Amino acid sequence: MQAQPKTGTILDRIVEARRAAVEHRQKVVPLPVLKLAVKRNESPRDFAAALSRPALNVIAELKKASPSRGVLREDFSVEALAAALEQAGAAALSVLTEEQFFQGALVHVTAARKKTALPVLRKDFIFNAWQVWEARAAEADSFLLIAAILDDALLRELLLLGRELGMEALVEVHTREELRRAADTGARIVGINNRDLRTFEVRVETSLELIEEIPDECIAVSESGLRAHADLERLRVAGFDAFLVGEQLMTAAEPGAALRELMGT
């Protein structure tokens, strides 16, 4: 199966560029090489359990740049950032690995995981099984699946492959229809992205509008645009289990202090 057809949005341009980059990497690192690496790795850490604690569970995101804002943080030491965010109370880490638009790198996943005891999510534009194997070979404990770029069959296939490798994926949605599709394909961790990836407009109200549609058995995550402790408390009361925060931390002089302030600690 293939990803959804292009429509000329920002998201489509990113996916198109990502497809070319992945096609090249598949030739350099064939699937059997990734499978050997996976065999040597320790078992994945429990990402779902980290988001299910009776607390303000923040997935702290390491992101150097974004298409909408450019470079967010010049001093981008993955090891130092990961350690500071763990000490400040992060439940898990999210690491951007897309190179062209976000200035990420796959090695950042491995570096963050080696520096902390937290589960690490690989955040990227994933649309084939090879990328899931690549994520686990880099020692990721979870990975992102964006419903907007995957049809139902491919979404289900990648979810099941992740589980075979010991990883529960975070399935990201932005609309009621995408949420329905995520539930129908068996997603167990559902993230409501308050940012529309087609326009990069952010509305925290998106989470509040969709929370009632998330099945009770799913872990509910609110993503993007969360800037104050009051935002997290409001969303927690609404029913969210966890919160993914990136730019608010990456643009702070001291990300650890910013996370403590966000969590109210």
MIZAKE-750675 format. One record per residue (C-alpha): x, y, z; residue in three letters; residue number from 0. Coordinates in Angstrom, 3 decimals, always signed. Example, Ala and Ser with C-alpha at 12.3 -4.5 7.8 and 13.67 -1.06 7.14 Angstrom:
residues 2
- +12.300 / -4.500 / +7.800 / ALA / 0
- +13.670 / -1.060 / +7.140 / SER / 1
//
This chain:
residues 265
- +0.000 / +0.000 / +0.000 / MET / 0
- +1.070 / +3.588 / -0.547 / GLN / 1
- +0.793 / +6.788 / +1.459 / ALA / 2
- -2.052 / +9.141 / +0.621 / GLN / 3
- -1.698 / +11.083 / -2.679 / PRO / 4
- -0.160 / +14.547 / -2.726 / LYS / 5
- -2.263 / +17.703 / -2.557 / THR / 6
- +0.478 / +20.329 / -2.556 / GLY / 7
- +0.355 / +21.253 / +1.167 / THR / 8
- +3.357 / +21.802 / +3.449 / ILE / 9
- +2.859 / +18.273 / +4.759 / LEU / 10
- +2.894 / +16.838 / +1.248 / ASP / 11
- +6.150 / +18.605 / +0.411 / ARG / 12
- +7.770 / +17.212 / +3.541 / ILE / 13
- +6.560 / +13.684 / +2.789 / VAL / 14
- +7.707 / +13.897 / -0.819 / GLU / 15
- +11.199 / +14.928 / +0.281 / ALA / 16
- +11.177 / +12.262 / +2.986 / ARG / 17
- +10.243 / +9.571 / +0.500 / ARG / 18
- +13.268 / +10.398 / -1.654 / ALA / 19
- +15.596 / +10.376 / +1.364 / ALA / 20
- +14.247 / +7.052 / +2.632 / VAL / 21
- +14.520 / +5.476 / -0.804 / GLU / 22
- +18.213 / +6.379 / -0.835 / HIS / 23
- +18.829 / +5.087 / +2.699 / ARG / 24
- +17.142 / +1.774 / +1.935 / GLN / 25
- +19.775 / +1.168 / -0.731 / LYS / 26
- +22.590 / +2.005 / +1.677 / VAL / 27
- +21.212 / +0.025 / +4.644 / VAL / 28
- +19.218 / -3.020 / +3.488 / PRO / 29
- +16.531 / -4.522 / +5.708 / LEU / 30
- +18.632 / -7.580 / +6.760 / PRO / 31
- +21.221 / -5.213 / +8.255 / VAL / 32
- +18.530 / -3.473 / +10.311 / LEU / 33
- +17.164 / -6.810 / +11.515 / LYS / 34
- +20.610 / -7.841 / +12.748 / LEU / 35
- +20.931 / -4.581 / +14.648 / ALA / 36
- +17.519 / -5.089 / +16.244 / VAL / 37
- +18.564 / -8.530 / +17.486 / LYS / 38
- +21.531 / -6.981 / +19.302 / ARG / 39
- +19.463 / -4.271 / +21.023 / ASN / 40
- +17.983 / -4.519 / +24.493 / GLU / 41
- +14.203 / -4.752 / +24.775 / SER / 42
- +12.197 / -1.555 / +24.252 / PRO / 43
- +11.171 / +0.503 / +27.255 / ARG / 44
- +7.434 / +0.724 / +27.951 / ASP / 45
- +6.309 / +3.968 / +26.314 / PHE / 46
- +2.613 / +3.351 / +26.999 / ALA / 47
- +3.211 / +2.755 / +30.717 / ALA / 48
- +5.192 / +5.995 / +30.988 / ALA / 49
- +2.159 / +7.912 / +29.702 / LEU / 50
- -0.287 / +6.175 / +32.031 / SER / 51
- +1.013 / +7.360 / +35.396 / ARG / 52
- -1.352 / +9.362 / +37.661 / PRO / 53
- +0.604 / +12.546 / +36.968 / ALA / 54
- +1.161 / +15.308 / +34.427 / LEU / 55
- +2.938 / +13.077 / +31.936 / ASN / 56
- +4.959 / +15.248 / +29.579 / VAL / 57
- +6.624 / +13.865 / +26.473 / ILE / 58
- +9.459 / +16.378 / +26.159 / ALA / 59
- +10.485 / +16.890 / +22.558 / GLU / 60
- +14.005 / +17.476 / +21.273 / LEU / 61
- +13.592 / +19.539 / +18.122 / LYS / 62
- +16.284 / +21.786 / +16.654 / LYS / 63
- +14.159 / +23.485 / +13.976 / ALA / 64
- +10.706 / +23.590 / +12.398 / SER / 65
- +9.432 / +24.542 / +8.916 / PRO / 66
- +7.346 / +27.377 / +10.350 / SER / 67
- +9.863 / +28.948 / +12.747 / ARG / 68
- +13.275 / +27.925 / +11.442 / GLY / 69
- +16.020 / +27.143 / +13.966 / VAL / 70
- +14.581 / +26.946 / +17.477 / LEU / 71
- +17.780 / +26.224 / +19.354 / ARG / 72
- +21.356 / +26.844 / +18.242 / GLU / 73
- +22.874 / +25.072 / +21.254 / ASP / 74
- +21.444 / +21.643 / +20.521 / PHE / 75
- +23.317 / +19.071 / +22.593 / SER / 76
- +21.076 / +16.005 / +22.589 / VAL / 77
- +22.768 / +14.417 / +25.596 / GLU / 78
- +22.614 / +17.562 / +27.742 / ALA / 79
- +19.008 / +18.307 / +26.786 / LEU / 80
- +17.860 / +14.735 / +27.394 / ALA / 81
- +19.517 / +14.622 / +30.826 / ALA / 82
- +18.072 / +17.988 / +31.858 / ALA / 83
- +14.557 / +17.065 / +30.763 / LEU / 84
- +14.688 / +13.709 / +32.546 / GLU / 85
- +15.860 / +15.410 / +35.744 / GLN / 86
- +13.053 / +17.956 / +35.422 / ALA / 87
- +10.445 / +15.192 / +35.403 / GLY / 88
- +9.686 / +14.286 / +31.780 / ALA / 89
- +7.753 / +11.030 / +31.433 / ALA / 90
- +9.278 / +10.278 / +28.023 / ALA / 91
- +11.245 / +11.922 / +25.234 / LEU / 92
- +10.315 / +12.608 / +21.617 / SER / 93
- +13.196 / +13.058 / +19.182 / VAL / 94
- +12.823 / +14.568 / +15.710 / LEU / 95
- +14.803 / +12.603 / +13.130 / THR / 96
- +13.761 / +14.303 / +9.861 / GLU / 97
- +16.832 / +16.065 / +8.460 / GLU / 98
- +15.746 / +18.590 / +5.844 / GLN / 99
- +12.893 / +20.483 / +7.483 / PHE / 100
- +13.584 / +19.836 / +11.188 / PHE / 101
- +17.376 / +19.418 / +11.183 / GLN / 102
- +17.040 / +16.130 / +13.052 / GLY / 103
- +19.043 / +12.925 / +12.852 / ALA / 104
- +18.419 / +9.289 / +13.667 / LEU / 105
- +21.557 / +9.159 / +15.840 / VAL / 106
- +19.838 / +11.625 / +18.189 / HIS / 107
- +17.432 / +8.845 / +19.229 / VAL / 108
- +20.278 / +6.554 / +20.218 / THR / 109
- +22.115 / +9.366 / +22.008 / ALA / 110
- +19.055 / +10.423 / +24.019 / ALA / 111
- +18.258 / +6.858 / +25.013 / ARG / 112
- +21.799 / +6.108 / +26.165 / LYS / 113
- +21.819 / +9.240 / +28.326 / LYS / 114
- +18.518 / +8.613 / +30.119 / THR / 115
- +16.298 / +5.863 / +31.471 / ALA / 116
- +13.234 / +7.295 / +29.712 / LEU / 117
- +11.428 / +5.698 / +26.770 / PRO / 118
- +12.194 / +7.522 / +23.527 / VAL / 119
- +9.770 / +8.151 / +20.676 / LEU / 120
- +11.135 / +8.505 / +17.161 / ARG / 121
- +9.216 / +11.393 / +15.616 / LYS / 122
- +9.339 / +11.391 / +11.826 / ASP / 123
- +7.212 / +10.933 / +8.736 / PHE / 124
- +6.954 / +7.145 / +8.623 / ILE / 125
- +5.218 / +5.442 / +5.737 / PHE / 126
- +6.854 / +2.026 / +5.293 / ASN / 127
- +7.966 / -1.015 / +7.277 / ALA / 128
- +11.666 / -0.363 / +6.644 / TRP / 129
- +11.423 / +2.868 / +8.682 / GLN / 130
- +9.865 / +0.995 / +11.612 / VAL / 131
- +12.743 / -1.476 / +11.588 / TRP / 132
- +15.136 / +1.474 / +11.311 / GLU / 133
- +13.544 / +3.078 / +14.383 / ALA / 134
- +14.005 / -0.058 / +16.494 / ARG / 135
- +17.562 / -0.546 / +15.168 / ALA / 136
- +18.313 / +2.957 / +16.484 / ALA / 137
- +16.880 / +1.807 / +19.857 / GLU / 138
- +13.646 / +3.808 / +19.677 / ALA / 139
- +10.990 / +2.582 / +22.084 / ASP / 140
- +8.075 / +4.007 / +20.093 / SER / 141
- +7.483 / +5.812 / +16.821 / PHE / 142
- +5.036 / +8.274 / +15.319 / LEU / 143
- +2.406 / +7.365 / +12.740 / LEU / 144
- +0.572 / +10.293 / +11.119 / ILE / 145
- -2.924 / +9.248 / +10.050 / ALA / 146
- -3.075 / +12.003 / +7.423 / ALA / 147
- -0.322 / +10.387 / +5.321 / ILE / 148
- -1.351 / +6.724 / +5.688 / LEU / 149
- -4.290 / +4.745 / +4.384 / ASP / 150
- -6.060 / +2.340 / +6.739 / ASP / 151
- -4.314 / -0.815 / +5.553 / ALA / 152
- -0.840 / +0.715 / +5.883 / LEU / 153
- -1.641 / +2.257 / +9.260 / LEU / 154
- -2.779 / -1.128 / +10.565 / ARG / 155
- +0.253 / -2.888 / +9.072 / GLU / 156
- +2.742 / -0.506 / +10.702 / LEU / 157
- +0.948 / -0.646 / +14.055 / LEU / 158
- +1.148 / -4.445 / +14.056 / LEU / 159
- +4.806 / -4.465 / +13.004 / LEU / 160
- +5.627 / -2.092 / +15.850 / GLY / 161
- +3.979 / -4.445 / +18.331 / ARG / 162
- +5.917 / -7.387 / +16.927 / GLU / 163
- +9.067 / -5.398 / +17.695 / LEU / 164
- +7.867 / -4.457 / +21.191 / GLY / 165
- +6.880 / -0.866 / +20.319 / MET / 166
- +3.468 / +0.733 / +20.673 / GLU / 167
- +3.163 / +3.582 / +18.175 / ALA / 168
- +1.705 / +7.011 / +18.847 / LEU / 169
- -0.941 / +7.569 / +16.167 / VAL / 170
- -1.372 / +11.263 / +15.444 / GLU / 171
- -4.640 / +12.755 / +14.213 / VAL / 172
- -5.999 / +16.249 / +13.649 / HIS / 173
- -9.604 / +15.701 / +12.562 / THR / 174
- -12.601 / +13.676 / +13.714 / ARG / 175
- -12.344 / +11.459 / +10.622 / GLU / 176
- -8.664 / +10.723 / +11.248 / GLU / 177
- -9.501 / +9.894 / +14.860 / LEU / 178
- -12.184 / +7.458 / +13.752 / ARG / 179
- -9.721 / +5.792 / +11.384 / ARG / 180
- -7.086 / +5.517 / +14.115 / ALA / 181
- -9.564 / +3.833 / +16.446 / ALA / 182
- -10.810 / +1.481 / +13.731 / ASP / 183
- -7.273 / +0.348 / +12.905 / THR / 184
- -6.511 / -0.492 / +16.528 / GLY / 185
- -4.449 / +2.439 / +17.796 / ALA / 186
- -3.802 / +2.271 / +21.535 / ARG / 187
- -2.058 / +5.633 / +21.928 / ILE / 188
- -3.837 / +8.479 / +20.141 / VAL / 189
- -2.311 / +11.933 / +19.854 / GLY / 190
- -4.445 / +14.948 / +18.968 / ILE / 191
- -2.144 / +17.334 / +17.130 / ASN / 192
- -3.316 / +20.879 / +17.727 / ASN / 193
- -1.183 / +21.913 / +14.762 / ARG / 194
- -2.683 / +21.414 / +11.319 / ASP / 195
- +0.272 / +19.970 / +9.409 / LEU / 196
- -1.170 / +21.211 / +6.139 / ARG / 197
- -1.056 / +24.871 / +7.213 / THR / 198
- +0.896 / +24.772 / +10.514 / PHE / 199
- -1.892 / +26.721 / +12.219 / GLU / 200
- -2.162 / +25.822 / +15.932 / VAL / 201
- -5.396 / +25.642 / +17.954 / ARG / 202
- -5.330 / +24.028 / +21.410 / VAL / 203
- -9.129 / +23.876 / +21.179 / GLU / 204
- -8.689 / +21.018 / +18.682 / THR / 205
- -7.829 / +18.697 / +21.574 / SER / 206
- -10.866 / +19.795 / +23.570 / LEU / 207
- -13.147 / +19.318 / +20.561 / GLU / 208
- -11.971 / +15.750 / +19.928 / LEU / 209
- -11.276 / +14.275 / +23.387 / ILE / 210
- -14.748 / +12.767 / +23.728 / GLU / 211
- -14.197 / +10.797 / +20.512 / GLU / 212
- -11.105 / +8.968 / +21.841 / ILE / 213
- -12.061 / +5.464 / +23.041 / PRO / 214
- -11.761 / +5.008 / +26.815 / ASP / 215
- -9.242 / +2.196 / +26.411 / GLU / 216
- -6.820 / +4.434 / +24.491 / CYS / 217
- -4.118 / +6.628 / +25.986 / ILE / 218
- -4.960 / +10.207 / +25.002 / ALA / 219
- -2.149 / +12.654 / +24.199 / VAL / 220
- -2.474 / +16.355 / +23.412 / SER / 221
- +0.282 / +17.730 / +21.171 / GLU / 222
- +1.518 / +21.209 / +20.204 / SER / 223
- +0.758 / +24.728 / +21.366 / GLY / 224
- +0.964 / +23.938 / +25.093 / LEU / 225
- +2.654 / +26.887 / +26.779 / ARG / 226
- +1.498 / +27.112 / +30.409 / ALA / 227
- +0.761 / +24.908 / +33.401 / HIS / 228
- -2.880 / +25.951 / +33.106 / ALA / 229
- -3.014 / +24.428 / +29.611 / ASP / 230
- -1.942 / +21.043 / +30.938 / LEU / 231
- -4.324 / +21.161 / +33.888 / GLU / 232
- -7.240 / +22.125 / +31.653 / ARG / 233
- -6.504 / +19.284 / +29.252 / LEU / 234
- -5.957 / +16.798 / +32.061 / ARG / 235
- -9.380 / +17.611 / +33.507 / VAL / 236
- -10.811 / +17.116 / +30.009 / ALA / 237
- -9.415 / +13.573 / +29.967 / GLY / 238
- -5.901 / +13.649 / +28.497 / PHE / 239
- -3.278 / +11.291 / +29.909 / ASP / 240
- -0.163 / +12.921 / +28.475 / ALA / 241
- +1.114 / +16.023 / +26.712 / PHE / 242
- +3.738 / +16.418 / +24.010 / LEU / 243
- +5.666 / +19.685 / +24.292 / VAL / 244
- +8.528 / +20.797 / +22.075 / GLY / 245
- +8.916 / +24.421 / +21.048 / GLU / 246
- +8.055 / +25.799 / +24.499 / GLN / 247
- +11.034 / +23.858 / +25.881 / LEU / 248
- +13.459 / +24.214 / +22.997 / MET / 249
- +13.165 / +27.998 / +22.862 / THR / 250
- +13.708 / +28.405 / +26.610 / ALA / 251
- +17.103 / +29.405 / +27.960 / ALA / 252
- +16.882 / +26.492 / +30.424 / GLU / 253
- +14.623 / +23.716 / +29.058 / PRO / 254
- +14.642 / +21.850 / +32.367 / GLY / 255
- +13.428 / +24.907 / +34.253 / ALA / 256
- +10.802 / +25.535 / +31.570 / ALA / 257
- +9.534 / +21.975 / +31.970 / LEU / 258
- +9.293 / +22.324 / +35.741 / ARG / 259
- +7.319 / +25.527 / +35.330 / GLU / 260
- +5.023 / +23.855 / +32.798 / LEU / 261
- +4.409 / +20.952 / +35.185 / MET / 262
- +3.908 / +23.252 / +38.154 / GLY / 263
- +6.806 / +21.761 / +40.120 / THR / 264
//
